[in-house]
């Protein structure tokens, strides 16, 4: 997979003999409308192909001009998912890691901004030796090279590449063109899967396939022909409609895969198997399934997990109704117009589920707006905190800025005083430290430099290296990002949960517990316990109260939710749910 020269034409490349062990590519595109589940469909195909014995890498293409997802508003774009490398990505990368049960690399994600930035910087450095740089071939060939590099880095046999957006979008045309070129180069090794929506207008009561037909025809207008259609709809697609779509779109009827709405996304791979999607992918790619112990066990474990989510199992392994544990997520990124958006915290929500089901309880997750627990300036309205008593556990997830901070602090105080299990993530850890400083140590005005850099007690301060970056206006991709090690303190809640003394977790922050207040916060061993620190002891990674003082009052500067997997729940979430389960009892 050597780098192509910038002026290589698609026709010339098509004459190059294919290598003996040919890499396979599956491109996933969207039809009719966005948000119908391309990411879950891509993840599910990866799960199925792994179960066939192949090494798979999943890649996401985001057509926007942002270089990464780090500067985007969570209420508009959803969660920013961070890889081990520190790259801030789209939330679909989290789905990919969770379904494949492994970490992904920096090569598995790209945006238009990344591609254009690379080409422009290369041109500025005379990398093209003075040639006129154009979208075709230079941008297109950079995209093709990135597709190939991802396969090489992952040492995979099959790449499944999700192209963001919908057919017809101007923004993703260049990526579709790059996929078309790969198809010309390797006609037997590249296929296209369209995830399209079949609406059922309420006034008609009939499933309509024409929008999907039009999407397939429009894709064909780009020189790309659909091999498989995943038909998303409210209800299963019947055989008659499959045949109608097949004739109109020039594919076999069994290549129209029914994908109805379901309660659990973890059933999607299993639903796909009902239509034999795994076998169809194998046949279309001219591959023969392999049988090995690891792949068969992986799918068996997945089926068991999906069944526990769907039907539930009690603690003794029977199908008796699960006990329900009520968990509150107290955040500020919920409201978007008249709707409640949970995408901003999707990894947190999934991490709760994995640990809950592993402990034999059904999680009932409640979204709580932090602003409901704070007074507007000048208001003396009395807030009723007793509504929080209904929850068996409370989580304050990550976030930025001042909005909702006083409401979060008030909820944290209530959880501490009323002994409700509390789990703080990133900002949630910083706020629990501030709350303790204010209400236990009596440090009036204790806060974070992010809100008031001139406050009398900056319990949370900006990291020294971050001050210089912000002074120069370096915001994008400049936080403390990615995987870092930490050491744990023996005899603590954190050490017991992990069962080891050294960990690695993913970070995304600019602020830290101010070292000047650590001794005061610890109160000579009678206050907060900083149970996890950076290896040199300079950064506080985990804060907690001893289990003798509180059933579970713990916060992490890192984001443990990024490493939680369906088949590998995160130990801290499991410890939190265990404490919540005890409160339920």
N, C-alpha and C positions, 0 to 999 in steps of 0.2 A: 504493500500500500504506500508506495513512494509518492512524494509530493509531485503534482503535475505542474508543468510550466504554465504561466499565466495565459498564454494564447492557445492552449490545447482546445481543439474543437470537439464537440460531441461526436461528430461523424468519424473523426480520426480515432478517437478513443474507442469507438465501437468495434474497430478492427483488431484491438489488442486481445490476444488469446486469454481466456479466463484461467486462473490458476487451478491446480488439481483440487485442492480443498477449498472450495469456493464459499465465501461468506454470503449469508443470506440477509436480505433487508425486507422488513415489513413497514410500510409507511401508513400511518393512521391519519385520515383527514376527516373533517366534519362537514356534514351536509344539513341544510335547511336552517339550523339555528345553533347558537353556542350553548354551552352549559348542559349538554345532554349526556355527558359521561365518557368523553374520549379518554380521559386520564384513567378511569377505572377499567375501561375496556382494554386499554394498553397494558395496564398492570395485570389484568386477568389473563390476557394472552401470554404474558411473560410467565405467569404461574403455570399455565398449561404446558408451555414448551419446556420449562424446566422439568416438569413431571415426565416429559417424553425423553429426558436424558440429555438435553442440550444446554450449553452455556449461553446465556442470554444477557444482553445489556439493553436497558430501556433508556431512551433519550427524549428530551423535551425541547421543542422549538417554540419560542415565544416571539411573535413577529414585531413586538413593539420596539421602539428605538432606545428604550432604557438599556444601559449596559448590563444591569442586573436588576433584581426585584427589590433591592434593599431600600430604595428611597420611595417606594410606592405606599400609598395610604391603604392600610389593611381593610378599611370599610369598602374600598373600591375594588381592590385586587385580591383580597383574602390574605391568608397567612404567608409570611416570608419564611421559607424553609431553608435551614443552613446545613450545608454539607460539611464533612470532616475537614475539607480543604479551606473552609471559611466562605465559600461562594454562597451568596444569598440568591435563592432561586424561587421559582413558582412552587405552590403547594403540591402540585402533581408529583414533584420529585419525592416528596414524603410518601405519597401513595406507592410509588415505584419501590422505594426501599422497604416499605412495610410488606408489600406483596411478595417481593423477591427474597425478603429476610436477609438482606445484606446491604452494605454501604455502596453508594455510587460515587463515581469520580467526577472531577471538574469537567471532563470532556463530554459528559452526558447531558449537558445543558447549554443552550445557546440562545441568544437573542439577535434581532437585527442590529441592535446597537453594538453588540460584541463584534459581529462580522464586519460592519462598516468601519468601526474603530480600528480593527486590525488592518484592513485593507488601506485605510487612509494613512495610518502610521507607517505602514510599509512603503507607501508611495512617498511620504515625506522623507524617508530615509533612503530613497533611490533604490528600493527593493525591486522595482519594476524596470530599472535602467532607462528611465525617461519615457516610457511608453504612455500613451493616452489610456487612462484608467476608466473603465465603464462597468455598468452593472453586469452586462454579459460581454466577456466571459469572467471578469475578475471576481465580482461578488459571488456569482454562481459557483465558480470553481473553489472559492474559499469555503463555501458551504459544503460542497462535496467532500473536500479534504477533511472538514470537521467530522462529517459522518464516518469517514473511513478511519480517522484517528481514534474516535470513540471505540470502534470495534477493535482496533489494535491495542489500545491501552487496556481494555477490559479482557483481551484475549478471548473474545466471545465468538460464537459460531453463528448466532442470529442477532441482528439489531432490530428492535422495534422502536420506530421513531414517530412520535406524536407531533404533528404540525398543528400549532395552535390556530385558533380562529375557525372560520367557516369558508367553504368553497365560495368564491365570489368576492372575498375580501381582497382589497388591493394589497394589503400589507404582507400577505403570505405567498403571493404569486412567485417570488424569487425562490422560496424554499421548495415549492411544488416543481418549479423548473429544474432545480438541482436534483430532485428525486427522479424527474423524467430522464435526465441525462444519465443517471446511474442505471436506469432501466435500459437505456440504449446500450450502455457499456456491458451490462450483464443481464440480458433479456430473460434468462431462466432463474435468476437469483433475486429478483425484486418483484414484490407484489404490493397491491394497494388495497387497503381496507377502509371503507367509508362508514363512519358512525353517523347515522342520519335519523331524523325524527319523523314519525308518522302521526300527524295530529288527528284527533277525533273531535271535530267541532260539535259543541253541545247542541246546536240547532239541527244538526244533521244526524248525529248519533252513528256515524259511519267513519271507519278509519280511511284516511285519504293518503294515497301513495304518490300522487302526482308531484308534490314538492320534492320528494326523494328522487323521482325520475329526472326532474329538472336539474337537480344538483349533480347527478351522475353525468348527465349530458353536458353540463357546464364544465365539469372536470375533464371530460373527453375533449372539449374545445381547447384545453391546454395541452392536449397530446397525451393525456394520462387516462388509462382505462381501468375502471374498478374491477377487482377480482372477487371481493367479498363485501357484502353489505350487512352491517350490524344494525338491525331495525329497532330503534328505541321507540317505545310507545307506552301508554298507560296500561295496556293489556297485551297479552301475547299476540303475535302475528299469525293468522291462520294460513293454512296451506294454499288456499285459493289466492290470497293476496301475495304470498311468496311467489307463486307462479306468475302472477301478473307483473310483479316487479322484475322477475327474472327475464321475462320476454322483453320488457321495455328497456332493460339495462344490459341485455346481452350477456347474462351470466346464468349458471345452472341454478335451479330452484333451491337446491340444498346449500348453496352459497349465500342464501338470505337467512341470517341468524336472528332469531327472535330474542329481543332483550326488553322484556316488560319491566315496569317499575316494581321494585322489591324493597322490603324493609331493611335488609342488610346488604351492604356492598360486598361482603365476604361470601355471599352466595353467587355472585356474578360468574366466577370461573366454573362453578358447578352447573349453573344454568346454561352456560355456553356449551358445556359437555353434553347436555341433553340434545343439542343440535349438532353434536360431534365436531365442534369448531376445531379442536386440537388435531383431529384426524384430517380435516379439510385443509388446515394450514400445512400439515406434513405433505399431503398429496400435491398441493399447489406449488410448494417449494421443492418438490421432488426429493423429499427426505424420508427416511425410514426411522420410526421411533426406536429408541434404545431402551433396554430394560436394565436398570441398575438399582441397587438397594437404596441409595440415597434419594433418588428421584421418587420412587414408589412410596417410601416412608414419608417424604415431604408432603405429597398430596394426601396421604392418609391422615397426617396430622392436621392438614388444612381442613379436610372434611370434618374432622372431630371438632375443631375450633368453630367452624361455620355452623355446625349443628348446635353447639352450646349457645351461640349467639341467637340462633333462630328459635330453638325450643327451650333452651335452658336446662341445666342439670342441678340438682340439689347437691349438698356437700357429700352425700353418700354415693354420688354418681348416678342416681336414678333420675327419672324425668318428673319428679315431684316439682311443684312450682318453686321457683327460686325466691328467696327473700330479696326484697328490694332495698337498695341503699341509695339515699337521696344526697346528691352532691351538687353544691352550688358553685357556679363559675361567676365570680364577681369581676366584671370588666367594664370597659367603656366603648369597645368596638362592636357593639351589638346593633345599634340603631342605624338604619339606612332608609330614610323616608318612612313609609308605613310598614316596613318589614323588619324582621329580626335576622341579622346575619351572624351565623356561627362560624363561617369559613375562616375568620381571623384567628380562631383558636382550634382549628381542626385537629392538630396533632395532640393537643391536650385532651380533647374529647375522646379521641381514639385510645390514648394511653390509659385513660380511666377505664375504658371498656375492657382492655386486655387484662388489666390486673383484677378487675372485678370478676370477670368470668373465670379467671384462673383460681379465684377464691370461692367460687360457687355462689356468687350473689349477682343480681341483676342491677346495673347502674341506672338510676333515673337522674338525668342531668338537667339542672335548672339554670337558666341564664338570668343573672341578676345585674341590673344596671347600677353601677357604683353611685351614680348621681342621685339615685333614689334615697341614699343614706347620708346626704349632706344638705345643709341649709344654704340657700343663696345668701349673698352678703346683705346684712341688714334684717334678715328674717329670723324670727324666734320660734319657728314652727317646731313642735315637738315630734321627733321621729320615733316610730315604734320599731324597736329592734327585735321584738319578740318573734317576728316572722322568721328570723334566722334560726329559731329553735327547732324548726321542722327539718333542718338539714343535718345529716349525719357527718358531713365533712364540707369544708369550704376551701376553695382554691382561688387565689388571686394570681392570674397569669402575668406574662410580660406585657410591657407597654411603654409609652413615652409620654412626656408632657404633663401639664397640670390638671387637665380635665379629669374630674372624678377622684382626684387623689385624697381629698378629705373624706369622701364617702368610703373609700377603701380602708383608710386608716381607722375609721369608726367601726367598720365591720371586723377588722383585725383585732381591735381592742375587745370587742364583744366576744369573738372566738377565743381569745386568750383568757378572759375573765370567766367565761361560761364553760370552759374546758371542751369546746367543740374542736375536733381535729382540724388543723389548719396546715395548708401546704402553699408556700409562696414561691413563685417561679420568677427569677430575675428581678424585675421591678417589685414583684411580690415579696421577695426576700428583703430588698432595700427598705420597703415600707414597713415590714414587721420590725426591722431594726429601729427605724425612726419612731414607730409607735411605742416601743419599749423605752426608748430614750425619753420620750415626752411624758408618758404616763406612769412609768415605774421609777425612772431616775429623776423625773421632774425638770428636765431640761427644756424650759419654755422656748418655743421658736425652733426646736430641732426640726430639720428638714433636709432636703437634698439640694445640692448646688444646681441641679437641673432646673429647679423651680425658683430658688432665690439664692443666688451666689453670695449675697451680702447678709444672709441670716446669721444670727449669733452662734448657732450650733449646727455646723455642716456635718451631720452624721454620715451622709453620703456625699462624696466629693468626686470630681472628675479625675480620671487617671492622668498622671503627669504627661504621658506621651500623647494623650488625646487633646490636651490644651493646645499644643503646638499645631496639631492637625486642624482643629477648628479655627484657630487664629488665621490659618492660611486658606480657610474655606473648603477644606477637604472633608466632605461629608460622605459621599458614596463609597462604599466598600472600605471604610477606614476605622470601623469599630474593632474591638477585640473579638475576632470572628474565628469560628472553627473549633477543632478539637484541641484541648489542653489537659495535661495531667493534673491531678490533685492528690494530696495525701490526707488520710483520715486519722482522727483521734480515737484511740482505743476506748471501749466502754461507752460509746455514744450510740444514739439512735441510728445515725447514718452508717456507722461501722457495722452495726448488727444487721442492717438492711442489706448492705452490699456483701457482707461476708468476706471482705478483703480490705486491705489498708491502702491500696493505691488504685485510683480510678482514672478514666479519661472521659470527658464529657464535652459537649458542644456549647460554645458561648456566642453571645451577641449583645455586647454592652459597652458603654463608655465610662460608666461610673462605678465606684467601688466603696466599700465601707472605709470611712476615713480612719487611717491607722492611729491618729491622735486620740480617738475615742475608744479604742478596742479594750484597753485596760479598764476603763470606767464601765463599759458595757458588760464586761465579764464579772465585775463586782467581786474580785478576789475569789472567783470560783463559785459564786452564789447567784450569778446572773445568766445572761446568754452564754451559750457554748458555741464557739466557732469550731465546729467538728470537722471541717474540711478546709484546707488551705492550699495555695499553690506550693509546689515543692520547696521553694525558698522561704515560705511562711509569710510573704509580703501581701498576698491577696486572700481575702476571706471568701471561700467558695461555698460553704454551707454554714448556716446559722440555725441553732435549735435551742429549745428548752429541754432539760433532762426529763426523761419519762416519769421520774418521781414527782415532777412539778406539773406536767401537762401530758395528756395521753398522746398527743402528737402536735407539736408546734415547731415546724421546720421549714426553712427556705433555702433555695439554691440560687447562686449567682448565675449558674449555667441553665440550660434548657434540657432537662432530662427527657421531655416528651419527644425530642428528635431521635432518640435511640430506642423508643418503645416499639415493639413489634408484636403482631398477633401471636406468634409462636414463641416470643421471648419478651414477656412483660418486663417493664423497668422496675428494679427492686425498690426504688423510693416510692413510686406510685403504688406498688403492692403493699408496702408498709403503711402508707396513708390509708388505703382502702381497708386494710386489716384493722386499723384503729377506728375507722368509720363504722366498720362492721360490728366492732365491740360496743360502740355507742348505740347502734341499732338494737343489739341484744339487750 
